Amino acid sequence: MTVDAGDPIAINPLAGEVCVTIDGVGHRAKLTLGALAALEADLRSGGLVDLVRRFEAGQVASGDVLALIVAGLRGGGWEGSAHDLLRADIAGGPVGAAKVAARLLARAFTPPQ
């Protein structure tokens, strides 16, 4: 789902959703079970537990961030690929992208309060 930046996208954090703004357009991202399975298959080193450990230790690679964002976007209904994001402007730049990726992980594995 996409929404113009001027029209805020409705995100449900209790459902694990995060907004990713790409080239000024908001997209819903969510790590569904299918998205997590695809992410784990795409990871170059280790599995999801290793990925979480890298985030917690502050040793995350740009490839990890990109893979997480792509998985979340796909879980939110986006039909693009990592290649589509290579020249895209993600709001906040690399730091903003890392924050979105961390939020996706946290929301996927934290039970609602």
C-alpha positions as CSV (number, residue, x, y, z in Angstrom):
1,M,0.0,0.0,0.0
2,T,1.3,3.4,-0.9
3,V,0.2,6.9,0.2
4,D,1.5,10.3,-0.8
5,A,3.6,12.0,1.8
6,G,1.0,14.7,2.2
7,D,-1.6,12.1,3.1
8,P,-0.3,10.3,6.2
9,I,-0.5,6.5,6.1
10,A,-2.4,4.9,8.9
11,I,0.0,2.5,10.7
12,N,-1.0,0.0,13.3
13,P,2.0,-0.6,15.5
14,L,0.1,-3.3,17.5
15,A,-0.1,-5.3,14.2
16,G,3.7,-4.8,13.7
17,E,3.4,-2.2,11.0
18,V,5.9,0.5,10.3
19,C,5.8,3.4,7.7
20,V,8.7,3.5,5.3
21,T,8.9,6.7,3.2
22,I,10.5,6.1,-0.2
23,D,11.0,8.9,-2.7
24,G,8.4,10.9,-0.7
25,V,5.8,8.2,-0.7
26,G,4.7,6.4,2.5
27,H,4.6,2.6,2.4
28,R,3.2,0.1,5.0
29,A,5.8,-2.4,6.1
30,K,5.3,-5.5,8.2
31,L,7.3,-8.6,8.9
32,T,4.7,-11.3,8.3
33,L,5.7,-15.0,8.7
34,G,6.2,-15.3,5.0
35,A,8.3,-12.2,4.9
36,L,10.4,-13.5,7.7
37,A,10.9,-16.8,6.0
38,A,12.0,-15.1,2.8
39,L,14.3,-12.8,4.8
40,E,15.9,-15.7,6.5
41,A,16.5,-17.4,3.1
42,D,18.1,-14.2,1.8
43,L,20.4,-13.6,4.7
44,R,24.1,-14.1,3.8
45,S,25.2,-15.0,7.3
46,G,23.3,-16.7,10.0
47,G,19.6,-16.7,10.6
48,L,17.1,-14.4,12.2
49,V,18.6,-14.8,15.7
50,D,22.0,-13.8,14.3
51,L,20.4,-10.8,12.6
52,V,18.8,-9.7,15.9
53,R,22.1,-10.1,17.7
54,R,23.9,-7.9,15.1
55,F,21.3,-5.2,15.6
56,E,21.5,-5.4,19.4
57,A,25.3,-5.2,19.2
58,G,25.3,-2.2,16.8
59,Q,27.1,-4.4,14.2
60,V,24.4,-4.3,11.5
61,A,25.5,-4.2,7.9
62,S,23.8,-2.1,5.2
63,G,22.8,-5.4,3.5
64,D,21.0,-6.4,6.7
65,V,19.1,-3.1,6.7
66,L,18.1,-3.4,3.0
67,A,17.0,-7.0,3.4
68,L,14.8,-6.1,6.4
69,I,13.2,-3.2,4.7
70,V,12.5,-5.2,1.5
71,A,11.0,-8.0,3.6
72,G,8.9,-5.6,5.6
73,L,7.7,-3.9,2.4
74,R,6.8,-7.2,0.8
75,G,4.9,-8.2,4.0
76,G,3.0,-4.9,3.6
77,G,2.0,-5.8,0.0
78,W,4.8,-4.1,-2.0
79,E,5.8,-6.0,-5.1
80,G,9.2,-4.5,-5.6
81,S,12.7,-5.9,-5.1
82,A,15.9,-4.9,-3.4
83,H,17.1,-3.7,-6.8
84,D,14.3,-1.1,-6.8
85,L,15.6,0.5,-3.7
86,L,19.3,0.9,-4.8
87,R,18.6,4.4,-6.1
88,A,15.6,5.2,-4.0
89,D,15.6,8.0,-1.3
90,I,14.5,6.5,2.0
91,A,13.5,9.2,4.4
92,G,16.3,9.9,6.9
93,G,19.0,8.3,4.7
94,P,21.0,5.3,5.9
95,V,20.3,6.2,9.6
96,G,16.6,6.5,8.9
97,A,16.6,3.2,7.1
98,A,18.4,1.5,10.0
99,K,15.8,2.9,12.4
100,V,13.0,1.6,10.3
101,A,14.7,-1.8,10.1
102,A,15.2,-1.9,13.9
103,R,11.5,-0.9,14.4
104,L,10.4,-3.7,12.1
105,L,12.4,-6.3,14.1
106,A,11.2,-5.0,17.4
107,R,7.6,-4.9,16.4
108,A,7.8,-8.4,14.9
109,F,9.1,-10.0,18.1
110,T,7.6,-7.9,20.8
111,P,4.2,-8.9,22.1
112,P,1.6,-6.1,22.3
113,Q,1.2,-4.5,25.7
